[in-house]
Amino acid sequence: MFRQIILGLGNNWLVEHTMQRYGMQLGAKRFVAGATLDEAIRVVRDLNDKGIGATLDHLGESVTQLTEANQARDSYLHMLDVIHREGIHSHVSLKLTMMGLALSKDVARDNLKQIVDKAREYGNFVRIDMEDSPVISDTLSLFQEAWGGYPQNVGIVLQAYLYRTMEDLKTMSETSKNIRIVKGAYMEPATIAFPSKPDVDDNYVRLVKYSLTHGNFTAVATHDQLIIGQILRFVKENHISSDTFEFQMLYGLKQSLLEELAKDGYQTRVYIPWGRDWYAYYLRRIAERPANLLFFARNLIKK
Ligand SMILES: Cc1cc2nc3c(=O)[nH]c(=O)nc-3n(C[C@H](O)[C@H](O)[C@H](O)COP(=O)(O)OP(=O)(O)OC[C@H]3O[C@@H](n4cnc5c(N)ncnc54)[C@H](O)[C@@H]3O)c2cc1C
């Protein structure tokens, strides 16, 4: 219910307008590295100094104009140039609805291809984030196409809250892929997604174990300490090589835990969102935890 109300605010123009104006002071900066790429690059450098990698996300989604989709593509091309020039250790993560998927699959395909081409040129890597259920099938099929051309340079995300995901994972695993597994951040109906958190958590662990033992590179993307503990035991007991998986977390969340994992010799990466279009991303972070609303309210009072 809480999640429904918060995510529902994504459709309220007035709230969005007010938040875009004051939100950075109201707490969005806890989850967003900055408004500019320069600010995000500084965060990447600090993480790299601690042995932690990054994946940069230029915030934005659901674009409805071709010019916006092309600007988003150009921003990612520029980001890959900057990562290469600065010699920092960072991938990029993108959303296909930012690349024009709502306009047409062809627009998104063409923009994605240009970005993955550039990533290949630099030996870098593009992660296609997973969005809400209306775009999942298109996202998976565009990923499969891109992967066919550039298996080393593109990866996908699967969401544990969906009933379909184990089947998707099995299909993906027929040939090794690079898969980030998350619990899922959108509002989905019980007809397609587990409504109860323990079921999502159980499915998450099942999916990660399956992926780890079926030839994929697995990005274990969670802040859930119990699950991380279970996965650590599983990889030790099954002698799974540490170069076949990594732990990923979101900027602003549980960084000390990720630092400990890095110190223990595990591969680690932080997802670093930056840019002005942070509203929808911020709402998803608030919706994940009721306590975040108190954090937001405290900032409001301070202001
Ligand atoms: C690297 C990365 C990439 C992601 N990419 C996608 C994607 O492409 N598509 C998608 O649908 N989802 C994505 N997500 C989000 C994911 O689906 C979850 O919504 C999010 O990670 C919270 O779930 P959790 O696994 O941390 O578990 P939870 O059970 O939700 O949280 C475990 C613990 O982590 C802490 N925590 C988690 N979230 C918050 C928060 N917002 N604020 C404060 N503390 C928190 C709390 O201590 C909580 O008890 C991504 C997550 C990560 C880490």
The ligand as a Gaussian input file, in Angstrom:
#p B3LYP/6-31G(d) Opt

LIG

0 1
 C       22.990000      -2.198000      -8.500000
 C       21.490000      -2.242000      -8.540000
 C       20.845000      -2.093000      -9.744000
 C       19.443000      -2.169000      -9.799000
 N       18.813000      -2.160000     -11.022000
 C       17.478000      -2.375000     -11.059000
 C       16.798000      -2.536000     -12.296000
 O       17.393000      -2.477000     -13.382000
 N       15.458000      -2.754000     -12.273000
 C       14.756000      -2.856000     -11.089000
 O       13.535000      -3.090000     -11.127000
 N       15.371000      -2.693000      -9.916000
 C       16.698000      -2.451000      -9.859000
 N       17.320000      -2.323000      -8.642000
 C       16.507000      -2.128000      -7.414000
 C       16.069000      -3.431000      -6.803000
 O       15.099000      -4.032000      -7.611000
 C       15.477000      -3.202000      -5.393000
 O       14.339000      -2.400000      -5.507000
 C       16.424000      -2.570000      -4.409000
 O       17.704000      -3.037000      -4.573000
 C       15.998000      -2.883000      -2.953000
 O       15.990000      -4.252000      -2.754000
 P       17.105000      -5.062000      -1.911000
 O       17.565000      -6.182000      -2.752000
 O       18.156000      -4.160000      -1.429000
 O       16.287000      -5.722000      -0.743000
 P       15.327000      -5.120000       0.354000
 O       14.804000      -6.310000       1.082000
 O       14.376000      -4.159000      -0.228000
 O       16.323000      -4.336000       1.289000
 C       17.309000      -4.970000       2.085000
 C       17.864000      -3.924000       3.034000
 O       18.574000      -2.933000       2.282000
 C       18.302000      -1.627000       2.772000
 N       17.584000      -0.875000       1.738000
 C       17.088000      -1.332000       0.571000
 N       16.520000      -0.337000      -0.133000
 C       16.661000       0.778000       0.607000
 C       16.305000       2.131000       0.415000
 N       15.698000       2.542000      -0.703000
 N       16.611000       3.008000       1.390000
 C       17.249000       2.627000       2.506000
 N       17.632000       1.355000       2.734000
 C       17.342000       0.437000       1.810000
 C       17.461000      -1.826000       4.025000
 O       18.340000      -1.912000       5.119000
 C       16.789000      -3.139000       3.774000
 O       16.411000      -3.791000       4.954000
 C       18.710000      -2.303000      -8.588000
 C       19.382000      -2.460000      -7.370000
 C       20.756000      -2.457000      -7.325000
 C       21.442000      -2.681000      -6.022000

